[in-house]
């Protein structure tokens, strides 16, 4: 399988933006060191600071699935329980360059 692109949208509750942001930032270095991670980039919306977008590229879907089972993601989910309004993940394939 070809490279997998992940676009994840995270919407934090208005009073939990800093919590969600700090927990997302904790994921960056550890994830970038994982096998198969090409890039793992966090973005924050200028107009709506509670809207985060994670843009990721992985060598393949299997290595991304392995990433999804790691303890640091379980820790993120536990730490942000009740603080996130929406979390949507899109698995995508690049079709042009």
QUIFEN-V557248 format. One record per residue. SS is DSSP state (@ for helix, = for strand, . for the rest). OMEGA is omega in radians with two decimals (none if undefined). D_FIRST is the distance of its C-alpha to the first C-alpha in whole Angstrom. Layout:
# QUIFEN-V557248
((SS & OMEGA & D_FIRST) (SS & OMEGA & D_FIRST))
This chain:
# QUIFEN-V557248
((. & -3.14 & 0) (. & 3.12 & 4) (. & 3.12 & 7) (= & 3.04 & 8) (= & 3.08 & 12) (= & 3.01 & 15) (= & -3.12 & 18) (= & 3.09 & 20) (= & 3.13 & 24) (= & 3.09 & 27) (= & -3.14 & 30) (= & 2.98 & 33) (. & -3.05 & 36) (@ & -3.11 & 39) (@ & -3.10 & 41) (@ & -3.07 & 38) (@ & -3.10 & 36) (@ & 3.08 & 37) (@ & -3.12 & 36) (@ & 3.13 & 32) (@ & -3.10 & 32) (@ & 3.11 & 33) (@ & 3.07 & 31) (@ & 3.13 & 28) (@ & 3.10 & 29) (@ & -3.10 & 29) (@ & -2.95 & 25) (@ & -3.03 & 25) (@ & -3.10 & 25) (@ & 3.13 & 24) (@ & 3.12 & 21) (@ & 3.13 & 21) (. & -3.10 & 21) (. & 3.06 & 18) (. & 3.06 & 16) (. & -3.13 & 13) (= & 3.10 & 15) (= & 3.01 & 15) (= & -3.09 & 18) (= & -2.96 & 19) (= & -3.12 & 22) (= & 3.12 & 25) (= & 3.10 & 27) (= & -3.11 & 30) (. & 3.12 & 32) (. & -3.07 & 35) (. & -3.12 & 37) (. & -3.06 & 36) (. & 3.10 & 35) (. & -3.13 & 34) (= & 3.13 & 31) (= & 3.08 & 28) (= & 3.08 & 24) (= & 3.12 & 22) (= & -3.03 & 19) (= & 2.96 & 16) (= & -3.11 & 13) (= & 3.13 & 11) (. & 3.10 & 9) (. & -3.08 & 6) (@ & -3.11 & 7) (@ & 3.12 & 9) (@ & 3.05 & 11) (@ & 3.12 & 12) (@ & 3.09 & 13) (@ & 3.09 & 15) (@ & -3.08 & 17) (@ & -3.14 & 18) (. & -3.10 & 20) (. & -3.11 & 22) (@ & -3.10 & 25) (@ & 3.05 & 26) (@ & 3.06 & 24) (@ & 3.11 & 26) (@ & 3.10 & 29) (@ & -3.12 & 28) (@ & 3.13 & 28) (@ & -3.09 & 32) (@ & -3.09 & 33) (. & 3.12 & 32) (. & -3.14 & 33) (. & -3.11 & 35) (. & -3.07 & 35) (= & 3.12 & 32) (= & -3.06 & 33) (= & 3.07 & 29) (= & -3.07 & 25) (= & 3.14 & 23) (= & 3.07 & 19) (= & 3.02 & 17) (= & -3.02 & 13) (= & 3.06 & 12) (. & 3.11 & 10) (. & -3.11 & 12) (. & 3.06 & 14) (. & 3.09 & 16) (. & none & 18))
